[in-house]
Each structure stands twice: as structure tokens, then as C-alpha cells.
């Protein structure tokens, strides 16, 4: 039940409001003394304050200020018999939700109260969500105790509160976005937005609009003004995922923002100032991309102030048991299962696998096993077939390729099998399968056509 505190030196108004509000299902506290009202505020968790503007010893403005000092999100509705615009404007500037004039209309009052309480609930939910996110992305909640990960934790701690741009590198599925979020939620920007954009998901034109926004009528389909990700991330963090895929033209525009902290929307002429911290991620070697002429050297140096490299899972095998335990608990909870155990044989199979898809692949395999397992026990049979095929490559070659096969034919056989396996691992999502194999999507599709492999998912 929502609690409303009503403060008014006129007791007849207190009686009327208490009767009206209790009839609507609210719990009502009343006081004809401002000092007593402030004591009530400290003692109870009020959801709304309705206070008269003019009272002896202490006016409604002072109650508003002191209430807001204790709880900035607490809505306060002012009542005045005078309806002076000056007082109303002053109250609104100091944080009042709204004001009503005496005598008030019951329906108008109830509507104002409901809107104020809805806003209060929304703010509480947003705050709770932010606290959950902050807790989730604390650096010590990243799973892993291996030496490489301990070094990364220290680096996150050191870099979090700085303004330095960060480049996070590593294979697909190693957790680059998780580290980016950890940097943000451990920084002094954590109260402001963390905005993410995937540079591979959009065409160059759409990505430019997504990053910088656009003005109404700037291109066909621009029916209204739209803020871009840089603008939305003001005072917070912008995460540029797969920044190595960005076109040279967009790279120069991003460089300008990093240098001057301002930009224009597409079709606009007015410079927009922002305060944004950039964290970028890529599975490419940006130094090599610079040498190839695919990435601007000046942007590389601007971004690469701090470099965090995430090792593939095969290089941090000490963390695999911890990750397995973490994902088993996570998906057991999500699927309403308790005390799920993993057999020694199943654990051995998981530990022997090379995990080319890294943490993302491990998580998918464990989620599947939790869903399929019987009697709350994950066994070897709950693991997908490809996990059991983690034999040494030389042994696989001897078994799979006859001795009289030419090298070119052998390589094609291996290539075809790897493509089919990648599609199976990623539920036939071609983009993910290409990512898993570390090749471009268009090359992957060419190989599929070459080997006459069909897949319905793009």
C-alpha cells in the first residue's frame, strides 16, 4: 500500500484529504505541524508528500527542500489557496512535482497523485535496475581466477576512473563487452548511460545516422529528428563493438569527435558538444589493419591509449571449471532446477575440448546440458556430438583422410567439415558461424556455395 503524507495547518483539509485518499486505497499520514511532518518523514517510507504552501513557522517550500534532501526521488505536490504563479514557479524550480489550488477538484487531485506515484515507481525501478547492473558488472564478478584474468582485473581497476579510451581485443566469444561494461560500472560515469553499437550490424549510411543522429528531412525516411549514440551517451560511455569493421569515411568522423568532443547530426549544421568516454572492441589486429591501409593510424593511436587483450579460453584452462559451475548455477535457476551436478566423465569431456567459440560456446553448451539433463545430473550424453570430437588433429587426419588423397583435396575436405560443424554449433546462423571460424561472412557464403551446403538462416 502506497503511503501519502499530508501536511496542512488547516485541520479540516487534513480530514477531507484523509477520507478521500483512504477511500482510494492509500495509507495516509497527516500533520498540522511542519516540524512534526518532517519527523514523520524520517520515521516512515512515504511515497508522496502533499503540503500546503503557506503555514506558520515553516512554509511548504522549506518542507519541499528538506524532503528532497532526504530523498531526491520523493514527489511533492504543493497546495496553495492563492494560486500565485510566482510561488508555483519557485516550487517547481526547487523540484516540486506539481501544484494544485484550493479549493481543488477531487478528480484533478487524484489524477495528479496517480501520475506522481507512477513517476516515483518508475524511478525506483530504474534505480533498482541500475544497482543490479552495477553489481552484475563489478570487475570481481567476471568469472576467472587464472593469472591472465587477474592481470585484467587489475587493469580494469586502474583504468576505470580515467578518461582514457580503451581498446579491448580478443577472439569472438571471449567476453569483450562484459569487460567494457565492467569498466563503465566501476567508473565515476556509472550513473550515466552505457550505450553500445555494433559496427558490423549496419550499412555505412545507417551506422553514420546511428552514431551521430540525423535532422528531419536529411534523407528519405528521416521523418523526424533522431539523436545518435554519441549524443545519448553524453557523460557516460560509448562502446564501439567491432570497430575494425568501420569504413575509412566514418573513421575520420569518429576521430573528429575524439579530438574535439563535438559533431553535427546528419543533415545538421549546429555543432553538438558531448562528454563521452570511448571503449572499443575488435577481434582484428588493428596494427596490421593500419599497415594494410584498412584503418586510420591517427584513429588507432587515439583509441589505443589503454589496450586490454582477452586470451582465448584455451589459454586460461584453469578458469573452465569455474565457468562451468557459474553457468550451471545460472541456467539451473532460470529453468527451475536445483542442485544440478555434473558427472566426472562429462566434466572431463568439457575440459578436453578446445573451445574455438570461447566462453560464448561454453555457455551455450552448458545451457543446453542443463535443459536436457535428467534427474538433475549432467552426463556425457547431455553434451553435443562435436564436444566429443576433441581428439588430436593428427589423429583426426589419419582417421578422416585416406593416405592417397592430394593435399588440395584433403584441405577441401577439412574445410567443408569445419563449415558444416560451425553451422551446427551456431544453429545455422551464417554470420555467427563465419565469426566462429574467423572469416568474413561473404567468404563463408562463398565456401557454402562451393560445397553446396544449404542453410536457411542468415
URFEN-V236665 format. One record per residue. N is the residue number from 0. SS is DSSP state (@ for helix, = for strand, . for the rest). NEAR is the number of other ideal C-beta (glycine too) atoms within 12 Angstrom. D_CENTER is the distance of its C-alpha to the mean C-alpha in Angstrom with 2 decimals. Layout:
n->(N	N)
ss->(SS	SS)
near->(NEAR	NEAR)
d_center->(D_CENTER	D_CENTER)
//
This chain:
n->(0	1	2	3	4	5	6	7	8	9	10	11	12	13	14	15	16	17	18	19	20	21	22	23	24	25	26	27	28	29	30	31	32	33	34	35	36	37	38	39	40	41	42	43	44	45	46	47	48	49	50	51	52	53	54	55	56	57	58	59	60	61	62	63	64	65	66	67	68	69	70	71	72	73	74	75	76	77	78	79	80	81	82	83	84	85	86	87	88	89	90	91	92	93	94	95	96	97	98	99	100	101	102	103	104	105	106	107	108	109	110	111	112	113	114	115	116	117	118	119	120	121	122	123	124	125	126	127	128	129	130	131	132	133	134	135	136	137	138	139	140	141	142	143	144	145	146	147	148	149	150	151	152	153	154	155	156	157	158	159	160	161	162	163	164	165	166	167	168	169	170	171	172	173	174	175	176	177	178	179	180	181	182	183	184	185	186	187	188	189	190	191	192	193	194	195	196	197	198	199	200	201	202	203	204	205	206	207	208	209	210	211	212	213	214	215	216	217	218	219	220	221	222	223	224	225	226	227	228	229	230	231	232	233	234	235	236	237	238	239	240	241	242	243	244	245	246	247	248	249	250	251	252	253	254	255	256	257	258	259	260	261	262	263	264	265	266	267	268	269	270	271	272	273	274	275	276	277	278	279	280	281	282	283	284	285	286	287	288	289	290	291	292	293	294	295	296	297	298	299	300	301	302	303	304	305	306	307	308	309	310	311	312	313	314	315	316	317	318	319	320	321	322	323	324	325	326	327	328	329	330	331	332	333	334	335	336	337	338	339	340	341	342	343	344	345	346	347	348	349	350	351	352	353	354	355	356	357	358	359	360	361	362	363	364	365	366	367	368	369	370	371	372	373	374	375	376	377	378	379	380	381	382	383	384	385	386	387	388	389	390	391	392	393	394	395	396	397	398	399	400	401	402	403	404	405	406	407	408	409	410	411	412	413	414	415	416	417	418	419	420	421	422	423	424	425	426	427	428	429	430	431	432	433	434	435	436	437	438	439	440	441	442	443	444	445	446	447	448	449	450	451	452	453	454	455	456	457)
ss->(.	.	=	=	=	=	=	.	.	.	@	@	@	@	@	@	@	@	@	@	@	@	@	.	.	.	=	=	=	=	=	.	.	@	@	@	@	@	@	@	@	@	@	.	.	.	.	=	=	=	=	=	.	.	.	.	.	.	.	@	@	@	@	@	@	@	@	@	@	@	.	.	.	.	=	=	=	=	=	=	.	.	.	.	@	@	@	@	@	@	@	@	@	.	.	.	.	=	=	=	=	.	.	.	.	@	@	@	@	@	@	@	@	@	@	@	@	@	@	@	@	@	@	@	@	@	@	@	@	@	@	@	@	@	@	@	.	.	@	@	@	.	.	.	.	.	@	@	@	@	@	@	@	@	@	@	@	@	@	.	.	.	.	.	.	=	=	=	=	=	.	.	.	.	.	@	@	@	@	@	@	@	@	@	@	.	.	.	.	.	.	.	.	=	=	=	=	=	.	.	.	.	.	@	@	@	@	@	@	@	@	@	=	=	.	.	.	.	.	.	.	.	.	.	.	=	=	.	@	@	@	@	.	.	.	.	=	=	=	=	=	.	@	@	@	.	.	@	@	@	@	@	@	@	@	@	@	@	@	@	.	=	=	.	.	=	.	.	.	.	.	=	=	.	.	.	=	=	=	=	=	=	.	.	.	@	@	@	@	@	@	@	.	.	.	.	@	@	@	@	@	@	@	.	.	=	=	=	=	=	.	.	@	@	@	.	@	@	@	@	@	@	@	@	@	@	@	@	@	@	@	@	@	@	.	.	.	.	.	.	=	=	.	@	@	@	@	@	@	@	@	@	.	.	.	.	.	@	@	@	@	@	@	@	@	@	@	@	@	@	@	@	.	=	.	.	=	=	.	@	@	@	.	.	@	@	@	@	@	.	.	.	@	@	@	@	@	@	@	@	.	.	.	.	.	.	@	@	@	@	@	@	@	@	@	@	@	@	@	@	@	@	@	@	@	.	.	.	.	@	@	@	@	@	@	@	@	.	.	.	@	@	@	@	@	@	@	@	@	@	.	.	.	.	.	.	.	.)
near->(15	26	26	42	40	41	45	37	29	23	17	15	30	30	17	24	39	25	17	25	33	21	13	22	16	29	20	32	31	35	35	27	22	32	20	22	36	27	19	28	33	17	15	23	21	38	35	42	47	50	49	43	37	27	28	14	16	26	27	39	31	27	45	42	25	28	38	24	17	22	25	18	27	35	37	47	47	44	41	33	22	18	20	16	13	15	26	26	16	22	36	19	16	26	25	34	33	30	38	34	23	23	17	28	13	18	13	17	31	25	18	29	36	26	19	33	33	19	23	30	19	16	21	22	15	17	18	15	14	22	17	15	23	23	18	23	29	24	34	20	23	38	33	34	21	25	16	26	36	20	20	38	27	16	27	36	21	19	31	32	17	20	22	25	35	39	41	40	36	35	33	36	31	40	38	40	32	38	40	44	36	40	46	41	36	32	32	18	29	27	18	22	29	35	32	30	38	26	33	28	18	21	15	21	20	24	31	34	32	32	44	37	30	30	23	16	16	24	17	10	15	20	12	14	20	27	25	36	36	41	35	26	33	26	25	32	43	44	40	44	35	33	45	35	31	39	25	22	17	33	35	21	29	39	27	24	37	33	18	18	24	22	35	26	33	33	23	24	11	14	16	26	16	34	22	38	40	44	47	46	43	41	34	31	22	33	20	15	28	22	13	15	11	23	35	29	21	18	35	32	19	29	40	32	21	28	27	41	29	39	28	30	39	26	22	33	26	20	34	37	25	23	36	36	25	25	34	38	23	21	27	26	16	16	21	11	24	13	15	33	24	32	21	15	19	31	27	20	31	37	26	21	31	26	37	30	33	36	38	31	39	43	30	29	39	41	30	25	37	36	21	24	28	15	14	21	24	37	23	23	18	32	35	29	18	28	35	19	24	24	18	12	15	10	12	19	19	14	15	19	23	12	10	8	16	12	12	11	14	20	16	18	22	23	24	23	25	31	34	26	27	35	32	26	34	31	18	21	21	31	27	27	36	30	33	33	31	22	23	21	25	14	19	32	23	17	30	30	16	14	21	11	25	14	26	11	16	17)
d_center->(32.10	30.93	33.06	34.60	36.76	39.55	41.54	44.84	48.28	49.89	50.12	50.93	47.51	45.92	47.92	47.09	43.32	43.25	45.18	43.06	39.66	40.77	42.07	38.54	37.23	35.87	36.91	38.76	39.82	42.41	44.04	46.78	46.16	43.23	43.63	43.60	40.57	38.58	39.75	38.52	35.08	34.86	36.18	34.06	30.48	31.27	28.90	31.01	33.98	36.75	39.23	42.37	42.48	45.97	47.20	49.69	48.62	44.93	43.49	40.31	38.63	38.97	37.66	34.62	34.02	34.49	32.37	29.44	29.98	29.57	26.60	24.98	23.40	26.83	28.28	31.94	34.40	37.59	41.02	43.91	47.42	47.84	44.95	45.14	42.61	42.54	41.58	38.96	37.37	37.51	35.84	32.99	32.48	32.28	29.55	31.55	29.83	33.09	36.85	39.66	43.38	46.15	47.55	44.33	43.87	42.51	40.40	38.86	38.19	36.53	34.26	33.21	32.62	30.49	28.26	27.96	27.06	24.46	22.81	23.11	21.48	18.52	18.09	18.49	15.89	13.32	14.52	14.42	10.83	10.02	12.57	11.24	7.84	10.24	12.57	10.48	9.52	13.04	14.71	17.37	15.20	14.86	17.77	20.78	23.94	25.62	26.97	24.60	21.52	23.29	23.81	20.15	19.33	22.05	20.81	17.30	19.23	21.55	19.29	16.48	18.56	20.25	19.75	20.28	18.45	17.31	17.81	16.48	18.86	19.54	20.35	18.10	16.41	16.73	13.10	12.52	8.75	8.88	11.37	9.65	6.90	10.14	12.01	10.01	10.03	13.63	14.73	16.57	13.86	11.54	12.90	11.86	8.95	6.41	7.25	7.42	10.79	12.75	16.26	18.04	16.95	19.04	22.60	23.50	24.40	21.31	19.06	21.17	20.76	16.98	16.88	19.73	20.18	23.68	26.63	28.38	30.89	29.74	29.89	30.79	28.28	26.92	28.16	26.22	24.47	20.78	18.55	16.80	13.48	15.51	16.75	13.56	12.18	15.52	15.79	12.23	10.77	10.84	9.89	12.78	12.58	16.21	17.73	21.09	21.33	21.47	24.99	27.37	27.59	23.90	23.95	26.65	24.76	21.67	24.27	25.78	22.62	22.27	25.98	26.43	23.06	24.21	24.35	25.75	24.22	25.80	29.23	29.01	31.25	29.84	27.85	24.54	23.75	20.26	19.05	16.07	15.24	14.80	13.36	14.58	14.88	17.77	19.92	22.95	25.34	25.02	28.43	30.04	28.39	29.92	33.28	33.10	32.50	29.14	27.12	28.28	29.54	28.88	25.18	25.01	26.52	24.28	21.10	22.64	23.29	21.56	21.27	19.45	20.72	19.37	22.44	22.77	23.04	26.81	27.09	25.48	27.35	27.69	24.05	24.56	26.20	23.45	20.76	23.05	23.56	19.87	19.18	22.47	21.62	18.16	19.72	22.93	21.27	19.43	22.82	25.02	26.84	28.03	29.38	28.80	30.72	30.89	34.38	35.64	36.32	32.83	31.34	33.84	32.92	29.22	30.21	32.62	30.23	28.98	25.40	25.21	21.77	20.67	18.12	16.72	20.37	21.15	18.43	19.75	23.29	22.80	21.10	24.10	26.54	25.37	25.80	29.18	30.77	33.73	34.89	31.63	32.53	30.92	33.80	34.40	34.96	31.40	30.09	30.10	33.15	31.60	30.63	34.36	35.28	34.22	37.77	38.85	38.81	42.54	43.35	41.30	43.15	46.51	45.73	44.10	46.22	50.04	52.03	53.68	50.49	50.03	47.05	45.63	45.89	44.34	41.32	40.90	41.09	38.41	36.19	36.67	35.94	32.71	31.53	32.48	30.78	27.49	27.61	28.35	25.50	22.96	24.65	26.26	23.18	24.87	21.95	20.51	24.09	24.81	21.75	23.02	26.42	25.26	27.02	26.34	25.90	29.17	31.07	29.76	31.02	34.29	34.76	34.13	36.81	39.09	39.01	38.99	35.85	34.52	30.95	29.80	26.08	24.80)
//
